[in-house]
Amino acid sequence: MKIKVVNKSKHQLPAYETELSAGMDLRANIDKPVTLKPLERALIKTGLFIELPEGYEAQIRPRSGLAYKHGISIVNAPGTVDADYRGEIGVILVNLSNEDFVINDGERICQMVISKHEKAELLEVDELNETKRGSGGFGHTGK
C-alpha cells in the first residue's frame, strides 16, 4: 500500500524499524525541547500530513520503551487519524511518572499503525440475543 505524505518536518519519513514491525515510529518536530512534568500533557507536532485511502485509519500508539522506561504514554491511545483528515499529525503525550521528562526535536515519540476498518450500520432493536457471557464484564472471569 502506498500513502501520500507531505513532510514539513526536519526529519526523514517514518519507517518500520524491523522487518516485521507493525508500526512506524513518528518523530517530534519541535523548535525547542519540551519538558513534561509529572501528570502533565502536551500536544507534540510531527510535521507530517498524510492522505489515507478510504476504509483505512492511522492509529497513533505509545512506544513501549518510552512507556516502560519513562512513563510516557498517549492520552487518547490509540489516537485515530481518519482518511479525510488533512491536517498535521499531532500527538498528545502524557507523563505518568514522578519525574520530569524532556522531549527533544527528532525524538521518536510514538508509533503509527495503518489499519483497515469497516463502516457499520446500527440497527436499533428492543433486545439482543442471549450469550453464555451475558452482561459480564470488567473482570467478571476473575484474575
N, C-alpha and C positions, 0 to 999 in steps of 0.2 A: 504494500500500500504506500502511496506517495501522498505526502501532506505538504501543502504550500506554507512556507514560513517567511515572515518578514522579521529579520534580525536587526533591531536597532540597538542591541547591546554592544559592549566592547569585547564580547567573548564568542568563542566558537559555538556552532549549533549544538544542541543537546545530542547525546549519543548513548547507545547501550554500552555499559562498561564491560560486560562479559557477553559471551556468545549466546547464552540462554536467558539473559536478563529480560524481565517483563517491562521494566520501566527505564526511562531515560532521565538522567539527573539534570535538573534545571539549576542555573546559577543566579546568584544575586547580582543585579545590575544597579549599583548604588554609587553615589558620588563620594560618600564618606562612610566610615564604619557606623553601624547601628548597634547600640548596647541595649539588650533586652534584660531588664531587671526581673527578679522572680515574680511570676504570675503576670508579667506584662506581655502584651501582644503588639505586633506591628505588621503593617502591610509592606511587604518587600517586593519590589518590581523586578521583572526578569528581562525586560526589553524585547520580549518575544510576542509576536502576533501570529496566530495560526488560522488556517482555513480547513476545517474538517469536513469530510463528506457527510451527507445526510445519513442518519442512523448510527452515527458514532459520537463519542464524547471523549474528552481527555480528562482522566482522573488525576488529581493532584494529591499525592500521598506523602506522608512523612518519610524521611530517610531513617532506617533503623539504627544506624550508627549514631546519628545526632540524638535520637530519642534515648537510646541506652546510655551513651556516654555523658550527655549534657542535659537531658530532659527537654529537648526542643521538639515540638510537635506542631501540628497544624490544627487550628481551632475548628474548622469545618471539615475535618478529614473524613472521607476524601472529598476534596473540592471538585466541582464539575465545571469544565469548560464546554459549553454547548456548541453545536455545529454552526449556529447562526451568530455566535459572538465573534466580534472582530477587534475588540479592544486588547490592550496589553495584558498578558498573564501576570497577575499579582498573587502573592502567597501570604496568607495570614498566619505568621509564625507566632507561637506562644512559648514562653519559658516556664516549664513546670518544675524547675529545680529551685534550689535555695541560693544559687549563686548567679551573678551577672553572666551573660553570655554575649560575646561580641560577634556580629555578623560582618564579614568583610566582603568587599567587592570581589566577585568571581567565585565566591564560596558556593559549593553545591548545597542547596538548601532543601530540596525536595525531589521527588521523582514523579514523572508523568507517564501514565499508562494509557494507551489508546484502547478503547473498549467499544464493541458493538452493543447496541441496545435496541429494544423493541418498543413500539408505541402500543399502549394498552387502551382498550375501550372499557370503561367502567359500566357495569350493568347493575342498577340498583334493584335489590331483592329484599324480601321480608325476613328470610332466614338462609343460613348456609348449611351445606351438607355436614353431617357429624363425622368426626375422626376419633381415633383412639386417644390422641393427644388432647383434643378439645381446646380449651382456652388456657391450658397450662403454659406458663412462660416464666421468664426471669428466675431461672434456677429451679424450676419445678422437678428436674430429674436428679437433684442433689449435687454433691460436689463432684 
